[in-house]
């Protein structure tokens, strides 16, 4: 099963929806948010976040379409990799987002997402 890291700026309503989903106990998701792991504090810069997701093998879930793509390009140019970046579109339906993450986690292979940005429908 694939695991995720939520950018700290992902809206709280999405985090709450993921927590509610996990409480049901059906297809739980392994989701952390920036600031939860002790070695990834709040306000970590993009380069630090990308290095962390690479090391911890977690896909990054973010709305940051302005700086993450640029930092991802630099990260990859330096010979590094990331498990993937899932970009939340403005106005994304939260239940659809949760179901998409379930599908990613349980029905895909890690190489499908590696080193690329994919938009959540």
C-alpha positions, 0 to 999 in steps of 0.5 A: 500500500502506498503512503502519503504526506499532506502539505501543511497548507492542505485545507483542514476539511480534507484532513478531517475527511481522511481521518473520518475515512480511516475511522471507518476501518475500510481501506485505511490510508497511511497519511501524515501531515507536515509537522506530524513527523518529528523530523519534518516541522511545520514551515519546512521548505519545499526542498526539505519536503521533497527530500523527506518524501523521497527518504520516507517513500510517501507521495506528496499531496499538495495544492502548491502549484506555484513552487512545488513544480520548480523545486521538483525539477531541481530535485530531479536534476540533482539525481534525486527521485520522489514517489510522486506528487499529487496536486489538488485542483481548486474546488476538488470534491473532497469525497472524490479526493478521498476515493482517489487516494484509496485507489492510488494506495491500493490499486496502483504500483509505486512506479506509476507515480514516481518523479511526476506530478499528477492532478487529482480529478 
